[in-house]
Amino acid sequence: MEIEKSFRSEDVGVSSGVAVGVGLLQELRPYIRQCGAERRGAWSIKERSLLDYLLIYIEEGRGLFEINGVQYDAEVGDLFCIPPATLHSLDGYVPSMVCPFVHFDLQYREEESHWGFTVPGGMTDLSDVAPLMHPPVSAELSQRLIGKINSYTTRRVGDILRRINDESVRAQPYSQLIMSGLMLEALAEIFRGQDGLSHMNNSHIPLLEDAAEYIRKNSTKKISMNDIADMCFVAPSYFRRLFGHHFGCSPRNYQRRARMIVAKELMLVSGMNLTEIAYEIGYATVHSFSKAFRAEEGLSPSQYRSYGK
């Protein structure tokens, strides 16, 4: 499989922004082996090598990490990934650190993924347990998942690692399935953040993220895209260009998509008729709502509602 197609494949009927990365579904089947998020005082892991992947987010404190011969100052907001068979050492400074972590496989294997062996600090020779080593992945995946992750989404990834740890503590039925799904979400956020915008536009990324959140929260209201452009300190035409580059659609289409999510919820769980739903999510007539719904979903609201019965 060509990795470029994995990251850039597009399916018919799916916008390019949504379709990016669909091909990776053939390669990624994450499995959580171990996780933790406890506060720890000064700590140190001597040079070692792992059988699986390790993702670490620095939530509090500072440390010094060396991964594949490169030293990194580990500070709040940083995210690090250590692939299998990669020499590394980890040190946390006083007074303490909080760094949620996850040991995981990118590809679940029925026999090997359930091993319970924890590689201690100082162990670099894994020849005795070589059959348990995670298999090689594509070159581009390998390049994306090593060392300090340069991404504007690291905080979101950190939040997901917290959710994985919470689910692990709950240990309810299907928790492993939920954790695997969350791991896919974390990987998607990493790749999304790494892609980002061109260097000259990086300063706008946090503002664009805030703008998108504002649109989602106010999707059913009449909002001015010019006002949102002002929030981002750019001209409306430039805002639309930046937004389209970043999210793969115009701000208005993004709002429409958010409205349709609300509409589908109301159609499935409320007793409101289609006219009431149209008005509730900001459309003046049921006709304009139906036209927008069909453009987004490929079927009419009444057809969608019938599927949910």
C-alpha positions in Angstrom: 0.0 0.0 0.0 1.3 3.4 -0.9 1.5 5.6 2.2 0.8 8.8 0.1 -2.6 7.3 -0.8 -3.2 6.4 2.8 -2.8 10.0 3.9 -4.4 11.6 0.8 -7.0 9.2 -0.5 -10.5 10.6 -1.3 -13.7 8.7 -1.5 -16.6 9.6 -3.8 -19.2 11.7 -2.0 -16.8 12.7 0.8 -15.2 16.1 0.9 -11.4 16.1 0.6 -11.0 17.5 4.1 -12.9 14.6 5.6 -11.4 11.9 3.3 -7.8 12.7 4.0 -6.3 9.7 5.9 -9.2 7.3 5.1 -6.6 4.8 3.6 -4.9 4.6 6.9 -7.9 2.6 8.2 -6.4 -0.3 6.4 -3.1 0.0 8.3 -4.1 1.3 11.8 -5.7 -1.0 14.3 -4.5 0.4 17.6 -4.4 -1.7 20.8 -3.6 -0.3 24.2 -1.1 -2.4 26.1 -0.6 -0.2 29.2 -1.3 3.4 30.3 -0.9 5.7 33.3 -1.2 9.3 34.4 0.0 9.4 38.0 2.0 12.2 39.5 5.6 11.3 40.1 8.5 12.9 41.9 12.0 13.0 40.4 12.3 9.9 38.2 14.6 8.3 35.7 14.4 5.5 33.2 17.8 4.4 32.0 18.5 3.8 28.3 16.2 1.0 27.0 14.4 -0.2 23.9 10.7 -1.1 23.6 8.6 -3.7 21.8 5.7 -1.3 21.2 5.0 2.4 20.8 5.0 4.9 23.7 3.2 8.2 23.6 3.8 10.7 26.4 2.2 14.1 27.0 3.7 16.6 29.5 0.8 17.9 31.6 2.9 19.3 34.5 6.6 19.7 35.3 9.8 19.4 33.3 12.2 16.8 32.3 14.9 15.7 29.8 14.2 13.0 27.2 16.7 11.5 24.8 15.2 9.6 21.9 17.2 8.0 19.1 20.3 10.1 20.1 18.4 13.4 20.2 18.0 15.3 23.5 14.7 17.2 24.2 13.7 19.5 27.0 10.3 18.1 28.0 8.0 20.9 29.0 4.3 21.5 29.6 2.4 21.0 26.4 5.0 18.8 24.7 4.2 15.4 23.2 6.7 12.7 22.5 6.5 9.4 20.7 8.9 6.5 21.0 8.6 3.7 18.4 9.6 0.1 18.9 13.4 -0.8 18.9 14.3 2.9 19.5 16.9 3.6 22.2 15.8 6.2 24.7 16.2 7.5 28.2 13.7 9.6 30.2 14.3 11.9 33.2 11.8 13.9 35.2 12.9 16.8 37.4 11.8 17.8 40.9 9.4 18.7 42.4 7.2 16.4 40.3 5.8 15.6 36.8 2.4 14.6 35.5 2.7 13.0 32.1 -0.1 10.8 30.9 1.3 8.0 28.7 0.1 5.1 26.6 2.0 2.0 25.5 0.2 0.8 22.3 0.4 -1.2 19.1 -0.5 0.4 15.8 -1.5 -2.9 14.5 -3.4 -5.4 16.8 -2.1 -9.0 16.6 -4.1 -11.6 18.4 -1.2 -13.4 20.0 1.6 -10.9 20.4 -0.4 -7.9 21.5 -1.4 -9.5 24.8 2.0 -9.9 26.2 2.5 -8.7 29.8 6.2 -8.0 29.7 7.3 -4.5 30.8 10.7 -3.5 29.5 12.8 -2.1 32.4 15.3 0.8 32.2 18.7 -0.4 31.1 17.4 -3.2 28.9 18.5 -2.6 25.3 18.9 -6.1 24.0 15.5 -7.5 23.1 16.7 -10.5 21.1 15.1 -13.0 23.6 11.7 -11.5 23.0 12.1 -10.5 19.4 8.9 -12.4 18.3 6.9 -9.9 20.4 8.4 -6.9 18.6 5.9 -4.7 16.7 6.2 -5.3 12.9 7.6 -2.5 10.7 5.2 0.2 9.4 5.4 2.4 6.4 8.2 4.9 6.1 6.0 8.0 6.5 4.3 6.7 9.6 7.7 6.0 11.1 8.8 9.5 10.4 5.7 11.0 11.9 5.8 9.0 15.1 9.2 9.6 16.6 10.7 12.1 18.9 9.0 15.4 19.8 5.8 15.7 17.9 5.5 19.1 16.3 1.8 19.7 16.1 -0.7 22.4 17.1 -3.0 19.7 18.5 -0.8 18.4 21.3 -3.1 19.6 24.0 -6.0 17.8 22.4 -3.9 14.6 22.2 -3.1 15.0 25.9 -6.8 15.2 26.7 -7.4 12.0 24.8 -4.6 10.2 26.7 -6.4 11.3 29.9 -9.6 9.8 28.6 -7.8 6.6 27.7 -6.5 6.4 31.2 -10.0 7.1 32.7 -11.5 4.3 30.6 -8.7 1.9 31.7 -9.6 2.6 35.3 -13.3 2.1 34.7 -12.5 -1.4 33.2 -16.1 -1.8 32.0 -17.2 -4.2 29.2 -15.8 -3.0 25.8 -13.4 -0.6 27.5 -10.6 -2.0 25.3 -12.6 -1.2 22.2 -13.3 2.3 23.4 -9.6 2.8 24.2 -8.6 1.6 20.7 -11.1 4.1 19.2 -9.6 6.9 21.4 -6.2 5.9 20.2 -7.3 6.3 16.6 -8.6 9.7 17.5 -5.3 10.7 19.1 -3.3 9.6 16.0 -5.7 11.5 13.7 -5.1 14.6 15.8 -1.3 14.1 15.6 -1.5 13.8 11.8 -3.9 16.7 11.5 -1.6 18.9 13.6 1.5 17.9 11.7 -0.1 18.8 8.3 -1.3 22.2 9.6 -0.9 25.2 7.3 2.1 26.6 5.5 4.7 28.1 7.8 3.6 31.7 7.1 0.1 30.9 8.3 1.0 29.0 11.5 0.2 32.0 13.7 -3.4 31.8 12.6 -4.0 28.2 13.5 -5.2 28.8 17.1 -7.5 31.5 16.0 -9.0 29.3 13.3 -9.5 26.6 15.8 -11.3 29.1 18.1 -13.4 30.3 15.1 -14.4 26.8 14.3 -15.4 26.1 17.9 -17.5 29.3 17.9 -19.2 28.2 14.7 -20.0 24.8 16.1 -21.4 26.2 19.4 -23.5 28.8 17.5 -24.3 26.8 14.4 -28.1 27.1 14.8 -27.9 30.9 15.1 -27.5 33.6 12.5 -23.8 34.5 12.7 -21.7 36.9 10.7 -18.6 35.4 9.1 -17.2 38.9 8.8 -17.4 39.3 12.6 -15.6 35.9 13.0 -13.0 37.2 10.6 -12.5 40.2 12.8 -12.0 37.8 15.8 -9.1 36.3 13.8 -7.7 39.8 12.9 -7.8 39.2 9.2 -9.9 40.4 6.3 -13.1 38.3 5.5 -11.8 37.1 2.1 -8.4 36.0 3.7 -10.3 34.4 6.6 -12.3 32.3 4.1 -9.2 31.3 2.3 -7.4 30.3 5.5 -10.4 28.5 6.8 -10.9 26.6 3.6 -7.2 25.6 3.5 -7.3 24.4 7.1 -10.7 22.6 7.3 -11.2 21.7 3.7 -14.5 23.6 3.3 -15.8 27.1 3.6 -17.0 28.6 6.9 -20.6 28.5 5.7 -20.3 24.8 4.7 -18.7 24.1 8.1 -21.7 25.7 9.8 -24.1 23.8 7.6 -22.3 20.5 8.6 -22.6 21.4 12.2 -26.3 22.2 11.8 -26.9 18.9 10.2 -25.4 17.1 13.2 -27.9 18.8 15.4 -30.7 18.1 12.9 -29.9 14.4 12.8 -30.0 14.2 16.6 -33.4 15.9 16.7 -34.8 13.7 14.0 -33.8 10.6 15.9 -34.5 11.4 19.5 -37.2 14.2 19.5 -40.8 14.2 18.5 -40.4 17.5 16.5 -41.6 17.5 13.0 -39.4 18.6 10.1 -40.7 22.2 10.1 -40.0 22.6 13.8 -36.5 21.1 13.3 -35.8 23.4 10.4 -36.8 26.5 12.5 -34.9 25.1 15.6 -31.6 24.9 13.7 -31.9 28.3 12.0 -33.7 27.7 8.6 -36.6 29.9 7.7 -38.4 27.1 5.8 -38.5 23.4 5.7 -37.7 23.6 2.0 -34.4 25.4 2.6 -33.6 22.9 5.4 -34.4 19.9 3.2 -32.2 21.3 0.4 -29.3 21.8 2.7 -29.7 18.4 4.3 -29.7 16.6 1.0 -26.6 18.5 -0.1 -24.8 17.4 3.0 -26.1 13.9 3.5 -27.2 12.7 0.0 -30.8 11.9 1.1 -33.8 13.8 2.3 -34.6 14.4 6.0 -37.7 12.2 5.8 -35.6 9.4 4.3 -33.0 9.8 7.0 -35.6 9.8 9.8 -37.2 6.6 8.4 -33.9 4.8 8.7 -33.9 5.5 12.4 -37.2 3.9 13.1 
